[in-house]
Amino acid sequence: MGPNMTNATVLVGWRRRWNRSLLQFLGRRVRSTVEVEDLAQEIYLRLLRAPDLLQVHNPQAYLLRVAGHVVAEWRREYPAEVVGLDEADAPVDECLPELAVDAKLSEERLNQQLAQMSPMMRAAVLLRLRDEHSYKQIAQELGLTLRQVRRYLAHAYEQLRSALDE
């Protein structure tokens, strides 16, 4: 089986939201725009192979932490290339075509699956994934116990994964 479709979908959202921050982060640490682009691509490829990005509680911090590891490895390999880049020289944000196509198909499947969920399960999923609420916040907002929230989300994630595997 190919790359994790769920991760591909998640990465498209992360890329839209935080790619500029990632490129600025990289640009402050390396000399060449080409290197920034290569490192960004390496970071996204590593994240694509991660076990389950839906479980990440603070995505931007996680993205930058992975970036830090990639830069550290790159610095060990190419120590002479390390220096800053002006922010004006940062590459323009452009979407990886493969991820965009996969994400569009995945988004359609996810929306269909969300529409089939019970209102309470759909609300729990949206609060968790879209609004980044904690389990405790979801329980309080929906008037559920933590155990119910865990159960709803576990079933919802299972349904969403199976929809993406179709």
C-alpha positions in Angstrom: 0.0 0.0 0.0 1.2 3.6 -0.7 1.6 6.5 1.7 -0.9 6.9 4.4 -3.9 8.7 2.8 -4.9 10.2 6.1 -1.5 11.7 6.6 -1.6 13.1 3.1 -4.8 14.8 3.8 -3.6 16.2 7.1 -0.3 17.4 5.5 -2.2 19.4 2.9 -3.9 21.3 5.7 -0.7 21.7 7.6 1.1 22.9 4.5 -1.6 25.5 3.8 -1.6 26.7 7.3 2.1 26.6 8.3 4.2 26.3 5.2 5.3 30.0 5.3 6.4 29.5 9.0 8.3 26.4 8.1 10.0 28.1 5.2 11.0 31.0 7.3 12.2 28.6 10.0 14.4 26.9 7.4 15.4 30.1 5.7 16.9 31.4 9.0 19.1 28.3 9.2 20.4 27.7 5.7 22.0 29.8 2.9 20.2 28.7 -0.3 16.6 28.9 -1.4 17.1 25.6 -3.2 18.3 24.0 0.1 15.2 25.4 1.9 12.9 23.8 -0.8 14.7 20.5 -0.5 14.6 20.5 3.2 10.9 21.3 3.3 10.2 18.5 0.9 12.2 16.1 3.1 10.2 17.2 6.1 6.9 16.6 4.4 8.0 13.2 3.1 9.0 12.2 6.6 5.7 13.4 8.0 3.8 11.5 5.3 5.5 8.3 6.6 4.5 9.0 10.2 2.2 6.5 12.0 -0.8 8.8 12.4 -0.7 12.6 12.2 -4.4 12.8 13.4 -3.0 12.0 16.9 -0.7 15.0 17.0 -1.9 17.5 19.7 0.1 20.5 18.6 0.7 20.2 14.8 2.7 23.4 14.3 5.1 22.5 17.1 5.5 19.0 15.8 6.1 20.2 12.3 8.9 22.6 13.5 10.4 19.9 15.7 10.7 17.6 12.8 12.1 20.5 10.8 14.7 21.0 13.5 15.8 17.4 13.4 16.1 17.5 9.6 18.1 20.7 9.7 20.4 19.2 12.4 21.0 16.2 10.2 21.6 18.4 7.2 24.1 20.6 9.2 26.1 17.5 10.1 26.3 16.6 6.5 26.8 20.1 5.0 28.3 22.3 7.7 29.6 25.0 5.3 26.1 25.7 3.9 24.6 26.9 7.2 23.8 30.7 7.5 20.7 32.8 7.2 18.5 33.7 4.3 16.6 37.0 4.1 12.9 36.4 4.5 12.3 38.2 1.2 14.2 35.3 -0.5 12.0 32.6 1.0 10.4 30.5 -1.7 6.8 31.0 -2.6 4.4 28.6 -1.1 3.2 26.1 -3.7 1.3 22.9 -3.1 2.8 19.5 -4.0 0.5 18.3 -6.8 0.4 14.7 -5.7 -0.7 15.7 -2.2 -3.3 18.0 -3.6 -4.9 15.3 -5.7 -4.8 12.8 -2.9 -6.2 15.3 -0.5 -9.1 16.2 -2.7 -10.2 12.6 -3.1 -9.7 12.0 0.5 -11.6 15.1 1.5 -14.6 13.9 -0.5 -14.5 10.5 1.2 -14.1 12.0 4.6 -17.0 14.4 4.1 -19.2 11.5 3.0 -18.2 9.5 6.0 -18.8 12.5 8.4 -22.3 13.0 6.9 -23.1 9.3 7.8 -22.0 9.6 11.4 -24.4 10.3 14.3 -24.6 14.0 15.2 -22.8 13.4 18.5 -20.0 11.5 16.9 -19.6 14.1 14.1 -19.6 16.9 16.7 -16.9 15.1 18.7 -14.7 14.6 15.6 -15.1 18.2 14.4 -14.3 19.6 17.9 -11.2 17.4 18.0 -9.8 17.7 14.5 -11.1 21.1 13.3 -11.2 23.0 16.6 -8.3 21.1 18.3 -10.2 20.7 21.5 -8.9 18.3 24.2 -11.0 15.3 25.2 -11.9 17.1 28.4 -13.1 20.2 26.5 -15.1 18.0 24.1 -16.7 16.2 27.1 -17.6 19.4 28.8 -19.0 21.0 25.6 -21.1 18.0 24.6 -22.1 16.9 28.1 -20.3 13.5 27.8 -17.9 11.6 30.0 -14.3 11.2 28.9 -14.9 7.5 28.3 -17.8 8.4 25.9 -15.6 10.9 24.1 -12.8 8.3 23.7 -15.3 5.8 22.4 -16.9 8.2 19.9 -13.5 9.3 18.6 -12.1 5.8 18.4 -15.2 4.7 16.3 -15.0 7.8 14.2 -11.3 7.5 13.5 -11.9 3.8 12.5 -14.7 4.9 10.1 -12.6 7.7 8.6 -9.6 5.4 8.1 -11.8 2.8 6.4 -13.3 5.5 4.1 -9.8 6.6 3.1 -8.7 3.1 2.4 -11.5 2.5 -0.1 
